[in-house]
Amino acid sequence: MSERRKHHAIFLAFDEGFASHAQVCLNSLRRNYPDYPSLLVYYEGDRPATVDFLRSFQRLRLIRSLKISELVQQFHLGINNHPAVYYKYEVWSPAFEEFDNILYLDADTIVLKPLDTLLETGSFFAVANRESEPSRVFYRDQLSSDRLLKLLARDGLSALNEPDDMCNAGVLVVPRQYRTEGHFDQLCAITKEYDASLQFADQSAISIWCKINALELSDRIEYNYEPTLFRFPENR
């Protein structure tokens, strides 16, 4: 019997404030990755031009509601100060159980070539953010707080000050095995428990989730192209 053909998807979530960025992202997919898999798009808005644009795409499912939306008001927003940063958490839920791997892309991502290799990865994927400054996961003034130290001790974690401790949360592959009620609840619990210590909100919480689940971050910086990476000589 032949192996079942894998069924993957790409997930984006944005509001009207980021609609112009999302249009660039989706147009780059259409141009540079014409055989893209199913698109799962949550659009928080009702502007007819944006809806018409989304409906112009083949294999695009417009998502009307998110489970995570009910919980966002309980989360600390960090320096990004926008609840939409948490919409990516929906990928951890069992909502899209028909798919094998789901690739989450930030709405301001530009796709330059097909992403089949990334989608076919056999495990969770996120790129290390390669921070040159310590204390990126947590606010620096929180590192000595009794509450944070107790949480870190409970979870068997350090202060996460190493350059590769922070993940980039703009490009993520979440396989089916991590898209469960258990992992969704765990990620939400991390976000609520670590709360105001999380400097970069979702990005900090996902970094902690990766550490707790012993998931290594990738050094494939081509999936995290940003100028700050070039402060590291080994990346040149």
C-alpha positions as CSV (number, residue, x, y, z in Angstrom):
1,M,0.0,0.0,0.0
2,S,1.4,3.4,-1.0
3,E,2.0,6.0,1.7
4,R,-0.8,8.4,2.2
5,R,-0.2,11.7,0.4
6,K,0.5,14.4,2.9
7,H,-1.9,17.3,3.2
8,H,-0.4,20.6,4.4
9,A,-1.6,24.1,4.8
10,I,-0.4,27.7,5.3
11,F,-2.0,29.9,8.0
12,L,-2.2,33.7,8.1
13,A,-4.1,35.9,10.5
14,F,-4.4,39.7,10.4
15,D,-6.8,42.6,10.8
16,E,-7.5,45.5,8.4
17,G,-4.5,47.4,9.8
18,F,-2.2,44.7,8.4
19,A,-4.3,44.0,5.3
20,S,-1.9,45.8,2.9
21,H,1.0,43.7,4.3
22,A,-1.0,40.5,3.9
23,Q,-1.8,41.4,0.3
24,V,1.9,41.6,-0.5
25,C,2.5,38.3,1.3
26,L,-0.3,36.5,-0.5
27,N,0.7,38.0,-3.9
28,S,4.3,36.8,-3.3
29,L,2.9,33.3,-2.7
30,R,0.8,33.4,-5.8
31,R,3.7,34.6,-7.9
32,N,6.7,32.7,-6.4
33,Y,4.9,29.6,-5.1
34,P,2.0,29.0,-7.5
35,D,1.5,25.4,-6.3
36,Y,1.0,26.5,-2.7
37,P,-1.1,24.2,-0.6
38,S,-4.4,25.1,1.2
39,L,-4.5,28.6,2.6
40,L,-6.2,29.1,6.0
41,V,-6.7,32.9,6.4
42,Y,-8.3,34.6,9.4
43,Y,-9.2,38.2,8.5
44,E,-10.5,40.3,11.3
45,G,-12.4,42.9,9.3
46,D,-15.1,43.4,6.8
47,R,-13.7,45.7,4.1
48,P,-15.2,44.5,0.8
49,A,-12.0,45.1,-1.2
50,T,-10.0,43.0,1.2
51,V,-12.6,40.2,1.2
52,D,-12.8,40.2,-2.6
53,F,-9.0,40.1,-2.8
54,L,-8.9,37.0,-0.5
55,R,-11.6,35.3,-2.5
56,S,-9.6,35.7,-5.7
57,F,-7.2,33.0,-4.4
58,Q,-7.7,29.3,-5.2
59,R,-7.5,26.9,-2.3
60,L,-8.2,29.6,0.3
61,R,-10.4,29.0,3.3
62,L,-11.6,32.2,5.0
63,I,-11.7,31.6,8.7
64,R,-14.4,33.5,10.5
65,S,-13.7,32.9,14.1
66,L,-10.8,31.7,16.3
67,K,-10.8,29.8,19.5
68,I,-7.9,31.8,20.8
69,S,-9.9,35.1,20.4
70,E,-11.8,34.2,23.6
71,L,-8.5,34.1,25.6
72,V,-6.5,37.0,24.2
73,Q,-8.0,39.5,26.6
74,Q,-6.3,37.5,29.5
75,F,-2.8,37.8,28.0
76,H,-0.1,40.4,28.5
77,L,0.6,42.2,25.2
78,G,4.3,42.9,25.7
79,I,6.1,45.7,23.9
80,N,4.2,44.8,20.6
81,N,1.0,45.9,22.3
82,H,-1.4,44.3,19.9
83,P,-3.7,41.3,20.6
84,A,-3.4,40.0,17.1
85,V,0.1,38.7,17.9
86,Y,-1.6,35.8,19.7
87,Y,-3.8,34.7,16.8
88,K,-1.1,32.3,15.6
89,Y,-1.9,30.2,18.7
90,E,-4.8,28.8,16.8
91,V,-2.3,26.6,14.9
92,W,-1.7,24.7,18.1
93,S,-5.4,23.9,18.5
94,P,-7.0,20.8,16.9
95,A,-9.1,23.0,14.7
96,F,-7.4,22.0,11.5
97,E,-7.0,18.3,12.1
98,E,-7.3,17.3,8.5
99,F,-3.8,18.8,7.8
100,D,-0.5,17.1,8.5
101,N,1.8,20.2,8.8
102,I,0.6,23.8,9.1
103,L,3.0,26.6,8.2
104,Y,2.3,29.8,10.0
105,L,3.5,33.0,8.3
106,D,3.4,36.5,9.7
107,A,1.3,38.8,7.4
108,D,4.4,40.9,6.6
109,T,6.4,37.9,5.2
110,I,7.5,37.9,1.6
111,V,7.8,34.5,0.0
112,L,10.6,34.3,-2.7
113,K,10.4,30.6,-3.7
114,P,8.4,27.4,-3.2
115,L,8.2,26.3,0.5
116,D,7.8,22.5,-0.1
117,T,11.0,21.6,1.7
118,L,9.8,23.6,4.7
119,L,6.4,22.1,4.7
120,E,7.7,18.6,4.4
121,T,9.8,18.9,7.6
122,G,9.2,16.0,10.0
123,S,9.1,18.1,13.2
124,F,8.3,21.4,14.7
125,F,10.2,24.2,13.0
126,A,11.2,27.7,14.2
127,V,14.4,29.6,13.6
128,A,16.5,30.9,16.5
129,N,16.3,34.7,16.6
130,R,20.1,35.0,17.3
131,E,19.9,37.8,19.8
132,S,23.0,39.7,20.6
133,E,21.5,41.3,23.7
134,P,20.7,39.2,26.8
135,S,17.2,39.1,28.4
136,R,15.0,39.1,25.3
137,V,12.5,36.5,26.4
138,F,11.9,38.4,29.7
139,Y,12.0,42.0,30.7
140,R,15.4,42.6,32.3
141,D,13.9,44.1,35.4
142,Q,11.9,40.9,35.9
143,L,14.8,38.5,36.0
144,S,15.3,38.8,39.7
145,S,11.6,38.6,40.7
146,D,10.6,35.8,43.0
147,R,7.6,34.9,40.9
148,L,9.6,34.5,37.7
149,L,12.4,32.6,39.5
150,K,9.9,30.2,40.9
151,L,8.3,29.6,37.6
152,L,11.7,28.9,35.9
153,A,12.6,26.5,38.7
154,R,9.3,24.7,38.4
155,D,9.8,24.3,34.6
156,G,13.5,23.4,34.9
157,L,14.6,26.5,32.9
158,S,17.4,29.0,33.0
159,A,16.8,32.7,32.5
160,L,16.9,32.0,28.7
161,N,19.7,34.6,28.1
162,E,21.6,32.7,25.4
163,P,21.5,34.0,21.8
164,D,19.5,31.0,20.5
165,D,17.0,30.9,23.4
166,M,14.5,33.2,21.6
167,C,12.6,31.9,18.6
168,N,11.4,33.9,15.7
169,A,7.7,33.6,15.7
170,G,7.0,34.8,12.1
171,V,7.7,31.5,10.4
172,L,6.6,28.3,12.2
173,V,5.8,24.8,11.1
174,V,3.5,23.0,13.6
175,P,3.0,19.3,12.8
176,R,-0.2,17.4,13.8
177,Q,1.4,15.9,16.9
178,Y,1.6,19.4,18.5
179,R,-1.8,20.6,17.4
180,T,-3.8,19.2,20.3
181,E,-5.9,20.4,23.2
182,G,-3.0,19.6,25.5
183,H,-0.4,21.6,23.7
184,F,-2.8,24.5,23.0
185,D,-3.7,24.6,26.8
186,Q,0.0,24.4,27.7
187,L,0.9,27.3,25.5
188,C,-2.0,29.4,26.9
189,A,-1.0,28.4,30.5
190,I,2.6,29.5,29.9
191,T,1.3,32.8,28.5
192,K,-0.9,33.5,31.5
193,E,1.5,32.2,34.2
194,Y,4.6,34.1,32.9
195,D,2.3,37.0,32.1
196,A,3.9,40.5,32.6
197,S,7.5,39.0,32.5
198,L,7.1,38.2,28.8
199,Q,8.8,41.0,26.9
200,F,7.8,39.9,23.5
201,A,4.4,38.4,24.3
202,D,3.7,35.4,22.0
203,Q,7.3,35.2,20.8
204,S,8.5,34.9,24.4
205,A,5.8,32.4,25.3
206,I,6.5,30.2,22.3
207,S,10.2,30.2,23.1
208,I,9.4,28.9,26.6
209,W,7.1,26.3,25.2
210,C,9.9,25.1,22.9
211,K,12.3,24.8,25.8
212,I,9.8,22.9,28.0
213,N,9.1,20.4,25.1
214,A,12.8,20.1,24.3
215,L,12.4,21.4,20.8
216,E,15.6,22.7,19.1
217,L,15.5,25.9,17.2
218,S,16.8,25.9,13.6
219,D,19.8,27.9,12.3
220,R,18.2,28.2,8.8
221,I,18.4,32.0,8.7
222,E,17.0,32.1,5.2
223,Y,13.7,31.6,6.9
224,N,14.3,34.5,9.2
225,Y,15.9,37.2,7.0
226,E,16.5,40.3,9.2
227,P,19.3,42.8,9.4
228,T,20.0,42.1,13.1
229,L,21.3,38.6,12.2
230,F,24.3,40.1,10.4
231,R,25.8,41.3,13.6
232,F,27.0,37.7,14.0
233,P,30.2,37.1,12.0
234,E,29.3,33.4,11.6
235,N,26.2,34.3,9.7
236,R,28.0,36.4,7.0
